[in-house]
Amino acid sequence: MEESLIPKLDNRWLTWAAFVEETKRVGYLAGPMVVVTLSQYLLQVISTMMVGHLGVLPLASSAIAISLATVTGFSLLRESGCAENRTCRRQLDRVLASKKGLGSDGGGGCL
């Protein structure tokens, strides 16, 4: 059986110790994600600052290029995630159909 993140208490109030323990558990999960996000942002900032020493025109062109790369890179990653979702759903349909004659409802999709 899975372990609950917040321990069961007799009363309905959350104790300070339980709150601290839950914060530590969430921190172990969220900490690496925060570090990676900040590192990616700082990489773009440092690159822009270095190009800024070359002049106004290189700074403007690199800022536009970085912005376009960020936007198109994000949309490509998002679309590839949707493709994986569809592939996984088809595979799940095949497995369920072969085992029990069932399939998924097909309602999953991408935002």
C-alpha positions in Angstrom: 0.0 0.0 0.0 1.3 3.5 -0.8 2.5 5.7 2.0 0.5 8.9 2.5 2.4 12.1 2.2 0.6 13.7 5.2 0.4 11.4 8.2 -3.0 10.5 9.5 -3.8 12.5 12.7 -6.3 11.7 15.3 -7.5 15.3 15.4 -8.2 17.4 12.3 -5.3 19.9 12.8 -2.0 19.7 11.0 1.0 19.8 13.4 4.1 21.9 12.8 6.2 18.7 12.7 4.0 17.2 10.0 4.1 20.5 8.0 8.0 20.6 8.2 8.2 16.9 7.1 5.8 17.5 4.1 7.8 20.6 3.1 11.0 18.6 3.1 9.5 15.9 0.9 8.1 18.5 -1.6 11.5 20.2 -1.5 13.3 17.1 -2.6 11.0 16.9 -5.6 10.8 20.6 -6.5 14.4 21.5 -5.7 16.1 20.0 -8.8 13.3 21.4 -11.1 13.9 24.9 -9.7 17.6 24.6 -10.2 17.3 23.5 -13.8 14.8 26.2 -14.6 17.0 28.9 -13.1 20.0 27.6 -14.9 18.3 27.7 -18.3 17.1 31.2 -17.7 20.6 32.4 -16.5 22.2 30.8 -19.5 20.1 33.0 -21.8 20.8 36.1 -19.7 24.6 35.5 -19.7 24.6 34.9 -23.4 22.7 38.1 -24.0 25.0 40.1 -21.7 28.1 38.8 -23.5 26.7 39.7 -26.9 25.8 43.2 -25.5 29.5 44.0 -25.3 29.7 43.7 -29.1 27.2 46.5 -29.8 23.6 47.4 -30.2 22.9 45.7 -33.5 24.4 42.3 -32.4 22.5 42.6 -29.1 19.2 43.2 -30.9 19.7 40.4 -33.4 20.7 37.9 -30.7 17.8 38.8 -28.5 15.4 38.2 -31.4 17.1 34.9 -32.2 17.1 33.7 -28.6 13.4 34.6 -28.3 12.5 32.7 -31.5 14.5 29.7 -30.5 12.9 29.6 -27.1 9.3 29.8 -28.5 9.9 27.3 -31.3 11.8 24.9 -29.1 9.0 25.0 -26.6 6.3 24.3 -29.2 8.3 21.5 -30.7 8.7 19.8 -27.3 5.0 20.3 -26.6 4.0 18.7 -29.9 6.4 15.7 -29.4 4.8 15.1 -26.0 1.4 15.0 -27.6 2.6 12.5 -30.2 4.0 10.3 -27.5 0.6 10.6 -25.7 -1.2 9.4 -28.8 1.2 6.6 -29.3 0.9 5.4 -25.7 -2.9 5.6 -26.0 -2.9 3.4 -29.1 -0.7 0.9 -27.4 -3.0 0.9 -24.3 -6.0 0.3 -26.6 -4.3 -2.7 -28.2 -3.4 -4.2 -24.9 -6.8 -3.7 -23.3 -8.6 -5.0 -26.4 -6.5 -8.1 -26.5 -6.9 -8.9 -22.8 -10.5 -8.0 -22.0 -12.1 -6.7 -25.2 -11.9 -3.2 -23.8 -10.4 0.1 -25.0 -9.9 3.5 -23.7 -12.5 6.1 -24.3 -10.3 8.1 -26.7 -10.9 11.3 -24.8 -7.3 12.1 -24.1 -5.5 14.7 -26.1 -3.3 17.8 -26.0 -4.1 21.2 -24.8 
